[in-house]
Amino acid sequence: MYEHRTYVEARRRFPREGRKIRTGKGLERVVTIDIWNDTVLLRDDEGTRRTLTLEQLEIEVAQ
C-alpha cells in the first residue's frame, strides 16, 4: 500500500505520457517518464528523441 502511494505521488510530478508540451525546442511529445531517475524522454515531430531531467524540463517549459 505504501509503495503504491509513493509511486502515484511521484508520477504526479511528471507530464502524462503522450502529452504534447512546448519546450525550448518547440512542440514535443512525452514518450516515457522514469520516476526513479527523474527523467523524461521527449520526441519531436521529426522523430528526434532526447532525454531531460525533470528539472531541465521544468526550466524549458517555463521559458
N, C-alpha and C positions, 0 to 999 in steps of 0.2 A: 504494500500500500504506500509506504513512504517513498519507495523508489519511483513509483508511477507518478506521484505528486511532484517529485523533484524533476522528473523528465518533462512533465506538462509545463511546469513553471519555466524551465529552461527554454523550451520551444517558443514560448510567448515572446521572447526577446528577438526572435528572428522573423523575417518576412516569410510568408507562406510559399511553398514550392509551387512553381508555375506562375507566380505573380510577376507582372512586368513592373519594373521600377526605373525611374530616371536617375542615372548616375552621371559622374563626370565624363563618361564615355558615350553617353546617350541612353537610349532605351534598351534595357537588358532584362532577360527573364531569369528568375531564380530557378536553377536546375535542381540543386540539392543543398541541404544545410548539414553541418556537422556540429552538434551541440557540445561534443566532448573537446573539440579543438577550436571552438568559436569561429568557424569559417563558413563562408557561403560561396557556392560555385555559381557563377553567372554565365549566361550565353547571350551574345548579341544576335541581331537578325542575320548576320553573315555567317554565324556558326562559331565565331571565335569565343573560346571559353577562358575564364580567368577566375582565380580563387582569391577572395579577400577575407580578411578577418572581419568580424562583426564591427569592430571599432573603425576600421577603414571604410566599411560600407556606410556606417552612420555619418562619417565625415563627408563622403562623396554625395550622399543623398541630401545633406543639409546645405550644400553649396548651391 
